[in-house]
Amino acid sequence: MASIKDTVLNDIENEQNKGKKEEKSKYEQALDLYNTEINEQEIKDAVKKIITEKVPENDNLEVKKFLLGSVELTSLHTTDTEEEILALTEKVNSFDKDYPDLPHVAAICAYPTFTELIAKTLEVDGVEITNVTGNFPSSQSRMEVKVAETSLAVADGATNIDIVLPVGKFLSGDYEGTCDDIHELKEACGEVPMKVILETCDLKNLSNIKKAALLSMYAGADYIKTSTGKEKAGATPEGAYVMCQAIKEYYDKTGIQIGFKPAGGINTVMDAIILYTIVKEVLGEKWLTNYWYRMGTSRLTNLLLSEILGTEIKYF
């Protein structure tokens, strides 16, 4: 049975092919429906205006609690051990008991080798198990390997999957190949929501960020995510603004809501408040739930707790 996204793409292809032979792929045709030529100074000015005029009103306890409940508590280290991941999971379990008046984190994000362990020990309802798959963080592997890793993660209990855009293919202009990879991995996910990490710092400019965001959504992304946290930079306000613009325009054109996850480089509570404010201003209240808005971070959780409780907390 065709998905809503497949139906939208087929409609685009059929409409644009009426009466002529079209050499562009259906994904390139989809891109043609949007303005992807970004004036970078205009984006910088728009972000500066939001930070100056809108951020102060969101620097409050209610927003900080919301942000805590949107955190995907992340451990993606080469040195991760079963004991460390188990301890992290137990912290999530105990937090729900120790701080019953605070929202628990939205997810635990780890490598798929730990999925079964997390699934067996996680006791808190509503906390997702996010896995990075598809040869994270480079996405440079044979498709059969990426599909197998993703399918096994879902079978082991992953309830969210994060994959990386094949950046090399995208930068070489192979948009169809880029989208085919994403689509195939979404097929492997089935009903499990899939985030596509754009790795915005490698995309060279904001126009490419918008193109990559739109292509990912048309190819099957349920969320788009800024960064792996493994490259030279992570989420930036300007990149987040453009991604949110793409989500809004895609929603207006298709009626399909796509989630947003900034990750990498979210080092302070104010960083998080700025990103929250951008989402609020560009996308609106409909996206301000801990389903549609996630943050990938490890260090931020204790910082948020400390500000919420008014004393230094080192819980996680």
Stockholm file with secondary structure:
# STOCKHOLM 1.0

chainA/1-316         MASIKDTVLNDIENEQNKGKKEEKSKYEQALDLYNTEINEQEIKDAVKKIITEKVPENDNLEVKKFLLGSVELTSLHTTDTEEEILALTEKVNSFDKDYPDLPHVAAICAYPTFTELIAKTLEVDGVEITNVTGNFPSSQSRMEVKVAETSLAVADGATNIDIVLPVGKFLSGDYEGTCDDIHELKEACGEVPMKVILETCDLKNLSNIKKAALLSMYAGADYIKTSTGKEKAGATPEGAYVMCQAIKEYYDKTGIQIGFKPAGGINTVMDAIILYTIVKEVLGEKWLTNYWYRMGTSRLTNLLLSEILGTEIKYF
#=GR chainA/1-316 SS CCCHHHHHHHHHHHHHTTTSCCCSCHHHHHHTTSCCCCCHHHHHHHHHHHHHHTHHHHCSHHHHHHHHTTEEEECCCTTCCHHHHHHHHHHHHHHHHHCTTSCCCSEEEECGGGHHHHHHHCCCTTCEEEEECSSTTTTCSCHHHHHHHHHHHHHHTCSEEEEECCHHHHHTTCHHHHHHHHHHHHHHHTTSCEEEECCGGGSCSHHHHHHHHHHHHHHTCSEEECCCSSSSCCCCHHHHHHHHHHHHHHHHHHCCCCEEECBSCCCSHHHHHHHHHHHHHHTCGGGCSTTTBCEEESTHHHHHHHHHHTSCCCCC
#=GC SS_cons         CCCHHHHHHHHHHHHHTTTSCCCSCHHHHHHTTSCCCCCHHHHHHHHHHHHHHTHHHHCSHHHHHHHHTTEEEECCCTTCCHHHHHHHHHHHHHHHHHCTTSCCCSEEEECGGGHHHHHHHCCCTTCEEEEECSSTTTTCSCHHHHHHHHHHHHHHTCSEEEEECCHHHHHTTCHHHHHHHHHHHHHHHTTSCEEEECCGGGSCSHHHHHHHHHHHHHHTCSEEECCCSSSSCCCCHHHHHHHHHHHHHHHHHHCCCCEEECBSCCCSHHHHHHHHHHHHHHTCGGGCSTTTBCEEESTHHHHHHHHHHTSCCCCC
//
